[in-house]
Amino acid sequence: MELPLQKSLLRPWRTGDETSLEKHANNRKIWRNVRDHFPNPYTRGDAMRWILHASSALSENVFAICVDGNAVGSIGLVAKDDVYRKSMEIGYWLGEEFWGRGIMTEAVGAVSQYGFDRFDIVRLYADVFEWNNASMRVLEKNGYVFEARLKKAVIKDGMITDALIYAKLK
Ligand SMILES: CC(C)(COP(=O)(O)OP(=O)(O)OC[C@H]1O[C@@H](n2cnc3c(N)ncnc32)[C@H](O)[C@@H]1OP(=O)(O)O)[C@@H](O)C(=O)NCCC(=O)NCCS
């Protein structure tokens, strides 16, 4: 599945993206805002493992964000299970040199629409660390609504912080 947008192309991760992925993902400013399973430093081996995984098992759920032919970010949906099986969690990151151009605002809009069309879900949500105002803004611009502050729910970069839940309903 490919989603051609005005500012980027969303397409599955594939072999050949390793160099660009390693270059753009190897950034502490990105790592600081995502889960700890996202490596830092981000090595060639990490890029190879991610592409192997994302291009097969996750190919319907995760897109590379391509600008000028290079994969410079990622956006995806994680299925929830059991009583939460009608929900998916949206997650994303973008190479720092591309920040502030509206790329992620457009990508979140497209992937949210894709999620509701493609999967049998009624709820999309994101879990944002309390210092990440840019991500909150991206979500708000796409109709996600602030629902809850999970106090001291997260430890990131050695700091205990709140998690803010933003959700969009079908
Ligand atoms: C958050 C992130 C995805 C935003 O991507 P982006 O393409 O730069 O976002 P956009 O340009 O579409 O929109 C950013 C918005 O946030 C605003 N913004 C940026 N920095 C901000 C800040 N420090 N405080 C408040 N708003 C801020 C911008 O002004 C813009 O809003 P506007 O259009 O109303 O002016 C990107 O910075 C990133 O990858 N960060 C690291 C990883 C991450 O945070 N992932 C999300 C985890 S929940």
The ligand as a Tripos MOL2 file, in Angstrom:
@<TRIPOS>MOLECULE
LIG
   48    50     1     0     0
SMALL
NO_CHARGES

@<TRIPOS>ATOM
      1 C1          6.8560   15.6890   16.5710 C.3       1 LIG1
      2 C2          7.2460   15.5820   15.1040 C.3       1 LIG1
      3 C3          6.7530   14.2720   14.5590 C.3       1 LIG1
      4 C4          6.5940   16.7490   14.3420 C.3       1 LIG1
      5 O1          6.8130   16.5760   12.9430 O.3       1 LIG1
      6 P1          6.7760   17.8440   11.9460 P.3       1 LIG1
      7 O2          6.6750   17.3420   10.5600 O.co2     1 LIG1
      8 O3          7.8840   18.7670   12.2940 O.co2     1 LIG1
      9 O4          5.3760   18.4980   12.3880 O.3       1 LIG1
     10 P2          4.5600   19.6010   11.5660 P.3       1 LIG1
     11 O5          5.5130   20.5080   10.8730 O.co2     1 LIG1
     12 O6          3.5310   18.9080   10.7510 O.co2     1 LIG1
     13 O7          3.7830   20.3540   12.7310 O.3       1 LIG1
     14 C5          4.4440   20.7560   13.9170 C.3       1 LIG1
     15 C6          3.5690   21.7160   14.6720 C.3       1 LIG1
     16 O8          4.0760   21.8220   15.9930 O.3       1 LIG1
     17 C7          4.4330   23.1720   16.2350 C.3       1 LIG1
     18 N1          5.5930   23.1290   17.1060 N.ar      1 LIG1
     19 C8          6.8560   22.7710   16.8130 C.ar      1 LIG1
     20 N2          7.6250   22.8550   17.8950 N.ar      1 LIG1
     21 C9          6.8200   23.2440   18.9020 C.ar      1 LIG1
     22 C10         7.0230   23.5310   20.2770 C.ar      1 LIG1
     23 N3          8.2200   23.3720   20.8290 N.pl3     1 LIG1
     24 N4          5.9470   23.9250   21.0030 N.ar      1 LIG1
     25 C11         4.7340   24.0610   20.4500 C.ar      1 LIG1
     26 N5          4.4780   23.8090   19.1500 N.ar      1 LIG1
     27 C12         5.5210   23.4170   18.4010 C.ar      1 LIG1
     28 C13         4.7040   23.7530   14.8760 C.3       1 LIG1
     29 O9          4.6210   25.1690   14.9110 O.3       1 LIG1
     30 C14         3.5840   23.1040   14.0750 C.3       1 LIG1
     31 O10         2.3130   23.6720   14.3530 O.3       1 LIG1
     32 P3          1.6550   24.8110   13.4100 P.3       1 LIG1
     33 O11         1.4660   24.2000   12.0640 O.co2     1 LIG1
     34 O12         0.3890   25.1370   14.0950 O.co2     1 LIG1
     35 O13         2.6250   25.9580   13.3790 O.co2     1 LIG1
     36 C15         8.7940   15.6590   14.9130 C.3       1 LIG1
     37 O14         9.2460   16.8160   15.5570 O.3       1 LIG1
     38 C16         9.5060   14.4590   15.4810 C.2       1 LIG1
     39 O15         9.7300   13.4650   14.7940 O.2       1 LIG1
     40 N6          9.8980   14.5330   16.7670 N.am      1 LIG1
     41 C17        10.6310   13.4350   17.4360 C.3       1 LIG1
     42 C18         9.8270   12.1520   17.5650 C.3       1 LIG1
     43 C19         8.4520   12.3720   18.1700 C.2       1 LIG1
     44 O16         8.2270   13.3130   18.9360 O.2       1 LIG1
     45 N7          7.5110   11.4870   17.8410 N.am      1 LIG1
     46 C20         6.1560   11.5400   18.3700 C.3       1 LIG1
     47 C21         6.0640   10.8130   19.6720 C.3       1 LIG1
     48 S1          4.4390   10.9950   20.4030 S.3       1 LIG1
@<TRIPOS>BOND
     1     1     2 1
     2     2     3 1
     3     2     4 1
     4     2    36 1
     5     4     5 1
     6     5     6 1
     7     6     7 2
     8     6     8 1
     9     6     9 1
    10     9    10 1
    11    10    11 2
    12    10    12 1
    13    10    13 1
    14    13    14 1
    15    14    15 1
    16    15    16 1
    17    15    30 1
    18    16    17 1
    19    17    18 1
    20    17    28 1
    21    18    19 ar
    22    18    27 ar
    23    19    20 ar
    24    20    21 ar
    25    21    22 ar
    26    21    27 ar
    27    22    23 1
    28    22    24 ar
    29    24    25 ar
    30    25    26 ar
    31    26    27 ar
    32    28    29 1
    33    28    30 1
    34    30    31 1
    35    31    32 1
    36    32    33 2
    37    32    34 1
    38    32    35 1
    39    36    37 1
    40    36    38 1
    41    38    39 2
    42    38    40 1
    43    40    41 1
    44    41    42 1
    45    42    43 1
    46    43    44 2
    47    43    45 1
    48    45    46 1
    49    46    47 1
    50    47    48 1
@<TRIPOS>SUBSTRUCTURE
     1 LIG1         1 GROUP 0 **** ****
